[in-house]
Amino acid sequence: MRTILIVPVLLAALATPAWASQCPRSIAALDDMMRQHGSMLSADKATEVEALRNKAEQAHVAGKHDEAMRAVQQARSAMGM
């Protein structure tokens, strides 16, 4: 019974650092997309994407990696990517 409980806890503990390192890469990829395709966005969309990008970076710094990845995904969606 203890083994059944320990395994998910260990998997979660090991996955969290890997997820955390994904945030900066995803934010950098979003920055690249903005540089390449940002001129095709309306001013409102560009502002929305930039706000979501900043939200992702702040969430990453605060240790909220799930929230950071959601914000990156929302920014990509707003760009139509």
N, C-alpha and C positions, 0 to 999 in steps of 0.2 A: 504493500500500500504506500509506503513512504517513497519507494522508487517511482511510482506513478505520479506522485506530487513533485518530486525533485526534478524530474526530467523537463517538464514545461518551464519550471523556474530557471533552470540552467540555460535552456534554449533562449528564453527571453533575455537573460543577462548577457548572453553572448551576441545576440542579435542587435542589441541597443547600440554598442559602439560602431558596428558596421553601418547601421542606419544613420548614425550621426555623421559619419564621414561622407555619406551620400549627399547630404544637404549642400555643402559648398560646391560640389561638382554640378549638381542640378542648378544651382543659382548661377554658376559660371556659364553653363550651357544656355540658360535663359538670357544672360547678358549677351552672349554671342548671337542668339536669335534676334534680340532687339537691335543689335548693330546691323545685322544683315537685312532684317525685314521691318524694322521699326518705321522706316519712311513710308511704308504702305498703310500704316495704321492712322486712323483719325486722331486728332489731338486728345479727344476724350478716352479712346481706347489706350493710347500710349500712356496717359496719366493713370488709368486703371491698372495697366500691366506694371508700371513702375511702383505703384502703391503696393501691389501684391508681392512684387519682388522684395521691396523693403520689409514687408510683413514677414516674408519667409526668412530673411536674414536675421531679423530681430528674434523670431521664434527659435531659430537655430542657436543663437547666442544664449537665449534663455533656457536652452535644453529641451525645448518642445519640438522635437524632430518630426513627429507625425504632423503637427500643425504646419511646420515649415514645408514639408513635402506637399501637403494639401494646397498651400498658397502657391507653390511653384506650378502645380498642376492647374490650378485655377488661372494663373497667368498665361500658361500655354494655351489653355482653352480660349481665353479672351483674345489671344493672338490668332486663333484659328489653326493652331498646330496640334 
